[in-house]
Amino acid sequence: MSDRCKENVVIIGGGPAGLGAALMLAKRGWEDIKVIEQRPTADYYEPDKSFSYQIDGRGQKLTDLLEITPKLADLSVPNTDFYFTIIQKNGTRKTIKLPIADSKRKTAYWLPRASFVQLLYQEIQEHWQGSIKVLFNTKCIEINQKKEDLEVIIQYHSQDRFTFTPTLLIGCDGLNSIVRQTLYQLEGESNSFEMQKFPSPSSGLRYKVITLPPQFPLSEQEDDLSQSTMAYGIRSAFKDPKKAISLGLLPFKNPNQPRTANIITYPDHQIWQLKTQAEVEDFFQQAFPQLPLEKILSPEEIARFTSSKGGKFPIPQYCEGLYKIWGKPENNQGTAVLLLGDAFHCFPPDIGQGVNSALEDIYIFQEILAKTEDNLSQALTRYQKLRQPDIKALIRLVQISYPWQYNQDIWQKRLWSINFFLRFALNRLFPFLFSPHSFLLIQNHELSYSEILAKSNRTTQLLSMLGGLVILTVIWQII
Ligand SMILES: Cc1cc2nc3c(=O)[nH]c(=O)nc-3n(C[C@H](O)[C@H](O)[C@H](O)COP(=O)(O)OP(=O)(O)OC[C@H]3O[C@@H](n4cnc5c(N)ncnc54)[C@H](O)[C@@H]3O)c2cc1C
């Protein structure tokens, strides 16, 4: 592909995938890259999207390539310093350091989503303004086919409209991707852009976020304050599963940043029936007698929490099609379309791979661009062939790895723990025969998702055979 064609890119979505893809292309010498983002700023605070990311070795393949891992580390709490305090209903506390099961694992970094997106945006502002323009407050509202070109209609501030005709259009616009939906419509009967959905015990769970002040007080004692770098699990006084809740707080590096507590429950939990501010306030007072709530929850935050609808964990899903080409984009005729990140694979956050798999998508695509010398037709075909089986494996891993972690069912959680520790122990004793649980294997960024699934399945087969042998021996003894 001639350098003249390494230009005219439109990326829909300025989340981690969109900004990461723009930086990767700019680093490869691509120019005239426009990122269309409907939010007003990169670090725009959306309370119900204010979760934290753990950028692990897989995600760091891209941050290493972009040479921003040291900046990422500066903004984050490393997993090697991950301390977790459980606060019971009577106020008793226990702090544990999360064990590092695999000492060879690359240090992973915890930081709020907004900080990570802002880090990528700052990198663009500092080094790539000549090749990347991020257009905030702009929304892609329509994509139309005109012969071999795609016309992308953008609306600015819900008013002015303008049209782009890109050589490369990248859909980084998340679960409800307009780019993927357009491909689905243009494909007619084909279902390669239809999301295939797979059940999981954690999908359908609802979540809401309550914002707490930085270093909020943990008791009436004056200097008893929470630490920003500490994770907390604050248990409620309620026993009834439809009332019991837990506030989950992940660590933040910045001591002045407000803390966000996730509440994750079944849809029929009582918290979703609370309609007024007074009801919410009363619920929290009864739930958390161990906390000085009057110093923690402002009336404004209670009002915001009451009116927020929260979110829902998605069903694990992916689509088979990752790209589509009209014309010959490498000759500057027609448009190539590519999907990255949540736009073609999406799932609940059980194994912390949402952002890491999105960053790995981009890294793998850049490796293929390098091998094909940026020939889009060749690169896109190879990319789909290589990445698609991995994503299929990832979706299966999401289903089996740790879907019971949200206290939905205590027995299922216990069964999961038995399975986890059995595999852990067998792997320590017979590493050549048994692999650790897939939840641990995922942390090894050198293994692809397909390799992890294959290892996990092999251990499952061995365990089933052993189980069968034990049953047969018992029957034989009885007879
Ligand atoms: C509650 C919850 C907790 C999570 N926790 C984790 C976690 O701990 N670890 C983890 O790895 N992942 C987690 N995830 C998943 C993670 O957020 C996603 O996998 C990741 O954000 C994917 O990045 P993305 O850029 O592909 O999509 P998104 O982050 O969804 O970004 C899409 C962007 O596109 C913009 N956009 C969409 N449509 C348009 C349009 N028409 N025009 C212009 N802009 C548009 C959106 O405003 C958004 O900025 C969690 C998800 C949820 C819901």
The ligand as an ORCA input file, in Angstrom:
! r2SCAN-3c Opt
* xyz 0 1
  C     -19.954     -2.344     35.006
  C     -18.818     -2.669     34.113
  C     -17.592     -2.928     34.686
  C     -16.503     -3.220     33.867
  N     -15.323     -3.498     34.461
  C     -14.279     -3.852     33.700
  C     -13.038     -4.196     34.290
  O     -12.884     -4.186     35.510
  N     -12.025     -4.537     33.482
  C     -12.168     -4.565     32.126
  O     -11.212     -4.899     31.417
  N     -13.314     -4.240     31.540
  C     -14.383     -3.898     32.284
  N     -15.556     -3.591     31.693
  C     -15.664     -3.684     30.243
  C     -14.964     -2.511     29.575
  O     -15.528     -1.312     30.020
  C     -15.114     -2.606     28.055
  O     -14.781     -3.880     27.606
  C     -14.189     -1.577     27.392
  O     -14.576     -0.294     27.789
  C     -14.265     -1.700     25.884
  O     -13.722     -0.552     25.301
  P     -14.277     -0.013     23.916
  O     -13.473      1.196     23.618
  O     -14.334     -1.116     22.940
  O     -15.796      0.379     24.173
  P     -16.404      1.496     25.134
  O     -15.573      1.662     26.335
  O     -17.840      1.142     25.310
  O     -16.280      2.827     24.306
  C     -17.148      3.121     23.252
  C     -17.102      4.623     23.040
  O     -17.829      4.924     21.864
  C     -18.652      6.046     22.087
  N     -19.774      5.924     21.141
  C     -20.684      4.927     21.066
  N     -21.530      5.123     20.043
  C     -21.145      6.292     19.456
  C     -21.617      7.025     18.334
  N     -22.677      6.609     17.608
  N     -20.997      8.179     18.003
  C     -19.915      8.620     18.733
  N     -19.439      7.964     19.807
  C     -20.026      6.797     20.146
  C     -19.042      5.940     23.553
  O     -19.394      7.199     24.095
  C     -17.756      5.387     24.174
  O     -16.898      6.418     24.590
  C     -16.652     -3.273     32.465
  C     -17.884     -2.981     31.880
  C     -18.964     -2.696     32.700
  C     -20.294     -2.408     32.063
*
